[in-house]
Amino acid sequence: MEYFKSGLKTVLGSQDPDQQPSGAETVERLVERVQSSTLLDDRRDACRALKALSRKYRVEVGAQGMDALRFILETDKADCEIIGYALDTLCNVMSPNLFDEEENSEEQQALLHVGEQFTEMFLKRQENVTLILSFLEEYDFKVRWPALKLLAVLLTNRLRDIQEIILVSPMGVSKLMDLLGDSREVIRNDTLLLLIQLTKSNANIQKIVAFENAFDRLFDVIVEEGCADGGIVVEDCFLLMLNLLKNNSSNQNFFKEGSYIQKLCPMFALPPEGSDETCWGPQKVAILLCVLQVVRCLVSPANPGQVTTSCQKSLYSSGIFQALSSILMASGVPVNFLTEAICTLSEVIRGNQHNQQHFANVMAPINPPREAIIILLMSMVNEKQSFILRCSVLYCFQCYLFKNEVGQAQVVQTLLSPSYEDSNLVTCGQLLCSGLYSHDSLSNWLSAVALSHTLIENPAQRENLLRVLLSPDPNYRPVTLIHQVALLFQQSSKVQSKLGFLILLATWLSHCPSCCETFPRSSYCHPLPDSSGWFDYR
């Protein structure tokens, strides 16, 4: 504090103790000194003092000093120290956050948007942003880092405006990309954060960044930082990657053709068997969730069909399909990561007959071996499992059956000829039936919706499902499944259950004359005894 006071005395001269100037007066004198001093040292001292005052007297410094600071940036480029002071001051003036010095101010509420207002003033001249971009070429830390921080502040306050200005600025994006190679971690890391902001919802900037070797540079940083065992920087790399790929088919093709999908595979390596829970730390899980999001954006149903299909093929050939399958069957995997992995694998197989067939053949590493899809359905109808996990299994089952007539026929066949002799031969159909008759309304809904997907765009299976008979007790004659679903709908008092049964019935009856003819006779179904023991393979 004494140093600061002595600095002000140097700049302003000695003051009468009884006539101390106000903050606004002090700022006015400092701005006048910046504008009128012919000596660089005097201007530098005034800029240093303005920087010190810019947190407490932000409004005064911004209102009186904006033009003076811009003048310094234009005329004193050769002096890194004064440029650094000017950039830091502008950064403080336009900051979207309140400083500690402002929190006790009577005008605190009015200060909430003052940074945005000063940003608007600053952007009235677009060449100001070009000027800031030019300082990124200066290697001196005192200039490059403040310039980077100021650009981040401008992006926070006026994202769309800054994106448009950088797009038309010569080599604007290239200058930012060069900073990813800076050996100083703070510069590199702040550049990552800035690029995450810059690439939001702007396809043109996303393409330019991608073709500036962004993926190569990001994977270099990821490897350098320790891949999945790295820190927050690795997560930031994948967040930027996600921005570049999401809803951008051009970058998705570039990512696939550049063999970058293969570079994702090592991220899915599972910890050695017997490892304790510490190997799944919060940061590692956060990184892996970002990796899964990157994979999902490559095979998203919203992508053009050709892009999705080619990426699905690459994900299988690269080994990521197998890695995801292993994660599904592994023990000790955190539930949030497991849930996202199930959703990711779902979209890797969705509508792709080759991948769907291989998924049907994935076996769980248990004795006796069982298909992975059976283990997943067991989790879905188990009311002790988390809601989000059970919903993800339903999504996986839907994606497995999407445009998969063979898979649909196989599921229906397990209902037509179930095996009761060996309890180890539990089938998809039996598990879905156990869910229909469960006392848990969520199991009713999940099982009914899952069963409805065996019928979508498949008239033959609608006919076949009419032949399914249930015989829970020797004393009762077999009853058709459609009659039982209608009866369950009538008897249930839970809205969620009723909705599930309605979805199944509506899908079943759609464009199926035989079903429409059979369904009205469902009112003649005999009531069933307690069926809590039916197909109880949970």
PyMOL commands that set and color helices and strands:
alter all, ss='L'
color gray80, all
select helices_A, chain A and resi 2-12+17-19+23-36+40-53+58-75+80-94+100-102+110-122+127-137+141-157+159-168+172-181+185-198+203-210+214-225+227-229+232-245+249-257+261-268+277-280+282-298+305-317+320-329+335-349+353-360+372-380+387-401+405-416+423-425+428-436+441-452+459-465+481-491+495-509+513-524
alter helices_A, ss='H'
color red, helices_A
select strands_A, chain A and resi 363-364+370-371+469-470+479-480
alter strands_A, ss='S'
color yellow, strands_A
deselect
rebuild
show_as cartoon
